[in-house]
Amino acid sequence: DTAVSQTPKYLVTQMGNDKSIKCEQNLGHDTMYWYKQDSKKFLKIMFSYNNKELIINETVPNRFSPKSPDKAHLNLHINSLELGDSAVYFCASSQDMTEAFFGQGTRLTVV
Amino acid sequence: KNEVEQSPQNLTAQEGEFITINCSYSVGISALHWLQQHPGGGIVSLFMLSSGKKKHGRLIATINIQEKHSSLHITASHPRDSAVYICAVGEGNKLVFGAGTILRVKS
């Protein structure tokens, strides 16, 4: 059973489109995250949700909007995609800031 | 300057060698994490530690809270250890990452 699963694994889309990435965790964790990994492999937090409430929003453009329908799901919607949004996006979860479990990543390519 | 600094950035070793990757941080932390990312992209948590030392198989992680420094050691390295090793510190409700160390172990 996959602990943190995100879909799709690959996403190729044109500039200006709107797309979503879904994430689900079956670990019963209270906290979920979205991280962005740039072309230099550097990871940086975008958002953190605890029990469906936003607790971290790290200067991410308004075009990115996370949605957490319940504490097991944290989806990422991106509007008006730009070339610079191309990256690998990782979902993760943890309980009380203990060990983090990561999804397999979504490679987004904007053309 | 990044809050979490790793060294070296790149490391090539021969199979069987003892490997050390270092991590220094400048912020107050709740815990320090070592992560492994293989080609193909998945990230796996290796260790989470807030003091002392942990060992798992051929991997050993140590942390010195006073010196704000951690090391990840790999004994008897093997080509399958080739990956990116990432140090991350827990700061409040988030992880802050180092830039990663690209390790290549040659047979």
Interface residues (C-beta under 8 A of the other chain):
Chain A: T31 Y33 Y35 K40 K41 F42 L43 K44 I45 S48 N50 I55 I56 E58 V88 F90 A92 M97 T98 E99 A100 F101 F102 Q104 G105 R107
Chain B: S30 A31 H33 L35 Q37 G41 G42 I43 V44 S45 M48 V84 I86 A88 G90 N93 K94 L95 V96 F97 A99 G100
